[in-house]
Amino acid sequence: MIDFALTEDQLRLQETARKFAEKEVKPRAAAIDRIADPRQAFDAEATRKACALGFHTMLIPEKWGGLDLTMNDFIIVIEELAAADIGFAMNLAVSCSVSKMVADNGTDEQIERWLRPYCDMRGETHHLVAFGATEPSGGTEIFCGDPNPQLGTRTTAKRDGGDYIINGAKCFITNSSHAELYGLLVRTDKTKGNLAANSVFFFPADTPGFSIGKIEDKMGHRGMSNGELIFENMRLSEDDRLGPEGEGLQILMRCYHVNGVMTGALSLGLARAAYEMAVDYARERVIWGQPIINYQAVSHMLVDMKMQIEAARLLTQRIAWATQNGIHDKGIHPAMAKVFASEMARKVTVDALQILGGSGYMKGYPAEKYVRDSMVTTIYDGANQVLRNFMAMEMF
Ligand SMILES: Cc1cc2nc3c(=O)[nH]c(=O)nc-3n(C[C@H](O)[C@H](O)[C@H](O)COP(=O)(O)OP(=O)(O)OC[C@H]3O[C@@H](n4cnc5c(N)ncnc54)[C@H](O)[C@@H]3O)c2cc1C
């Protein structure tokens, strides 16, 4: 029999994450959203506290200092954090997914060097990881399967004995100005087609030749830093390369399976927050002598919102379970959780704003923030159109 109930442990985890999010994240989310300078819009204090709970290490095995959660546990926490503020949740979610990439592919020496210090939970500072794949020439171009070596990743790593000299730039990168460890997808072979030409490297923030460029001023997710990573003759060694040379894109694609589930959970948290706000408002707002929730046009919208959230949650849980157990069912692509839930969140947040009427459009309620936040979940971690291309290629 299939059991849809959360276990006792999962219920406890959910309660811990919910209490933390409501106490430490939600009260400051609106103020951080309104900070005009994107370089200042980051809740360092709440991030530090989240790291003290290990929320940056959720997908790292216990033997290396992580919380060692399953994918299904992970999405419980991410949904709770995202319900308080999706930008805050994304900072940690990306760190979990990228640190898992290191845990899954790193040598013992790399894990000691990169993950041990990162897994520190003393709460003295925050620990975040960033990963740069997207380039100004196009985030979608990174996945290019064309054999023409002119297409795909443009940032290059040129061999110099046992070292590599890296030149180029990445853009829009999450955690760009708050990370202690950076990952990078880079072209190590200029003669091969994109699929076989890339490698992944990791390096600390103070590596010579690395600098952070423009920090983007964004529409939503304002509590998250997104910016340029610039490489000018940055020298890394073979020991800084994660996995074999030429297999970088394959390593990244496996990470995208986690990201699909993660963005599903982020979208769920956002949509749930918008739905709960709309229900509260509809119960309190009295028009023509009765609460607007009594009007069928409103209550039907709320029912539809709830149904879509529940459907997205089931799909996300299903794909989280498959990802955890290494099951890849043909016809159920990991990106489905991300595509379905992100589009659901867009619709649910817009419907929530509609239920609040004119008040929804004003800054006094978080409705307009939720709509702004929802606009990008269909774009990051692979634009939904491109993910549909991948699904179609696999399915038909
Ligand atoms: C808030 C935010 C956070 C991000 N964080 C990170 C990060 O941490 N690391 C990172 O590497 N990147 C990150 N990105 C970049 C993100 O992954 C890219 O924006 C995304 O992959 C799309 O790339 P692009 O913006 O260059 O759009 P383009 O690649 O220029 O695409 C533009 C449009 O064309 C469509 N399109 C392009 N090619 C095709 C095709 N073959 N078929 C159909 N449609 C197509 C796309 O779907 C899209 O709608 C982030 C972006 C944002 C906005």
The ligand as an SDF file (V2000), in Angstrom:
LIG
                    3D

 53 58  0  0  0  0  0  0  0  0999 V2000
   17.1480   34.7400  -10.0860 C   0  0  0  0  0  0  0  0  0  0  0  0
   18.0500   33.9160  -10.9390 C   0  0  0  0  0  0  0  0  0  0  0  0
   18.9500   33.0460  -10.3510 C   0  0  0  0  0  0  0  0  0  0  0  0
   19.8490   32.2980  -11.1200 C   0  0  0  0  0  0  0  0  0  0  0  0
   20.8130   31.5290  -10.5200 N   0  0  0  0  0  0  0  0  0  0  0  0
   21.7340   30.9120  -11.3010 C   0  0  0  0  0  0  0  0  0  0  0  0
   22.8180   30.1870  -10.7170 C   0  0  0  0  0  0  0  0  0  0  0  0
   22.9580   30.0920   -9.4970 O   0  0  0  0  0  0  0  0  0  0  0  0
   23.7200   29.5970  -11.5480 N   0  0  0  0  0  0  0  0  0  0  0  0
   23.6190   29.6630  -12.8970 C   0  0  0  0  0  0  0  0  0  0  0  0
   24.4710   29.1250  -13.5790 O   0  0  0  0  0  0  0  0  0  0  0  0
   22.6120   30.3400  -13.4900 N   0  0  0  0  0  0  0  0  0  0  0  0
   21.6760   30.9640  -12.7190 C   0  0  0  0  0  0  0  0  0  0  0  0
   20.6570   31.6770  -13.3100 N   0  0  0  0  0  0  0  0  0  0  0  0
   20.5680   31.7170  -14.7470 C   0  0  0  0  0  0  0  0  0  0  0  0
   19.4060   30.8920  -15.2730 C   0  0  0  0  0  0  0  0  0  0  0  0
   19.6690   29.5290  -15.1310 O   0  0  0  0  0  0  0  0  0  0  0  0
   19.1880   31.3370  -16.7360 C   0  0  0  0  0  0  0  0  0  0  0  0
   18.6080   32.6260  -16.6740 O   0  0  0  0  0  0  0  0  0  0  0  0
   18.3100   30.3750  -17.5120 C   0  0  0  0  0  0  0  0  0  0  0  0
   18.9770   29.1630  -17.7250 O   0  0  0  0  0  0  0  0  0  0  0  0
   17.9340   30.9530  -18.8780 C   0  0  0  0  0  0  0  0  0  0  0  0
   19.0740   31.4550  -19.5250 O   0  0  0  0  0  0  0  0  0  0  0  0
   19.0550   32.9490  -20.1310 P   0  0  0  0  0  0  0  0  0  0  0  0
   18.5000   33.8390  -19.0840 O   0  0  0  0  0  0  0  0  0  0  0  0
   20.3950   33.2800  -20.6220 O   0  0  0  0  0  0  0  0  0  0  0  0
   18.0130   32.8760  -21.2980 O   0  0  0  0  0  0  0  0  0  0  0  0
   18.3120   32.4230  -22.8080 P   0  0  0  0  0  0  0  0  0  0  0  0
   19.1240   31.1860  -22.8100 O   0  0  0  0  0  0  0  0  0  0  0  0
   18.8180   33.6090  -23.5470 O   0  0  0  0  0  0  0  0  0  0  0  0
   16.8640   32.0780  -23.2940 O   0  0  0  0  0  0  0  0  0  0  0  0
   15.9060   33.1210  -23.5350 C   0  0  0  0  0  0  0  0  0  0  0  0
   14.5410   32.4960  -23.8090 C   0  0  0  0  0  0  0  0  0  0  0  0
   14.6270   31.6830  -24.9780 O   0  0  0  0  0  0  0  0  0  0  0  0
   14.1240   30.3960  -24.7040 C   0  0  0  0  0  0  0  0  0  0  0  0
   14.9340   29.4130  -25.4280 N   0  0  0  0  0  0  0  0  0  0  0  0
   16.2720   29.4270  -25.6150 C   0  0  0  0  0  0  0  0  0  0  0  0
   16.6670   28.3530  -26.2990 N   0  0  0  0  0  0  0  0  0  0  0  0
   15.5560   27.6310  -26.5660 C   0  0  0  0  0  0  0  0  0  0  0  0
   15.3050   26.4120  -27.2470 C   0  0  0  0  0  0  0  0  0  0  0  0
   16.2930   25.6970  -27.7840 N   0  0  0  0  0  0  0  0  0  0  0  0
   14.0270   25.9790  -27.2870 N   0  0  0  0  0  0  0  0  0  0  0  0
   13.0240   26.6860  -26.7460 C   0  0  0  0  0  0  0  0  0  0  0  0
   13.2040   27.8450  -26.1000 N   0  0  0  0  0  0  0  0  0  0  0  0
   14.4450   28.3070  -26.0110 C   0  0  0  0  0  0  0  0  0  0  0  0
   14.2980   30.2000  -23.2000 C   0  0  0  0  0  0  0  0  0  0  0  0
   13.3690   29.2750  -22.6910 O   0  0  0  0  0  0  0  0  0  0  0  0
   14.0420   31.5970  -22.6800 C   0  0  0  0  0  0  0  0  0  0  0  0
   12.6660   31.7760  -22.4780 O   0  0  0  0  0  0  0  0  0  0  0  0
   19.7660   32.4070  -12.5280 C   0  0  0  0  0  0  0  0  0  0  0  0
   18.8320   33.2560  -13.1290 C   0  0  0  0  0  0  0  0  0  0  0  0
   17.9950   34.0070  -12.3590 C   0  0  0  0  0  0  0  0  0  0  0  0
   17.0410   34.9460  -13.0550 C   0  0  0  0  0  0  0  0  0  0  0  0
  1  2  1  0
  2  3  1  0
  2 52  2  0
  3  4  2  0
  4  5  1  0
  4 50  1  0
  5  6  2  0
  6  7  1  0
  6 13  1  0
  7  8  2  0
  7  9  1  0
  9 10  1  0
 10 11  2  0
 10 12  1  0
 12 13  2  0
 13 14  1  0
 14 15  1  0
 14 50  1  0
 15 16  1  0
 16 17  1  0
 16 18  1  0
 18 19  1  0
 18 20  1  0
 20 21  1  0
 20 22  1  0
 22 23  1  0
 23 24  1  0
 24 25  2  0
 24 26  1  0
 24 27  1  0
 27 28  1  0
 28 29  2  0
 28 30  1  0
 28 31  1  0
 31 32  1  0
 32 33  1  0
 33 34  1  0
 33 48  1  0
 34 35  1  0
 35 36  1  0
 35 46  1  0
 36 37  1  0
 36 45  1  0
 37 38  2  0
 38 39  1  0
 39 40  1  0
 39 45  2  0
 40 41  1  0
 40 42  2  0
 42 43  1  0
 43 44  2  0
 44 45  1  0
 46 47  1  0
 46 48  1  0
 48 49  1  0
 50 51  2  0
 51 52  1  0
 52 53  1  0
M  END
$$$$
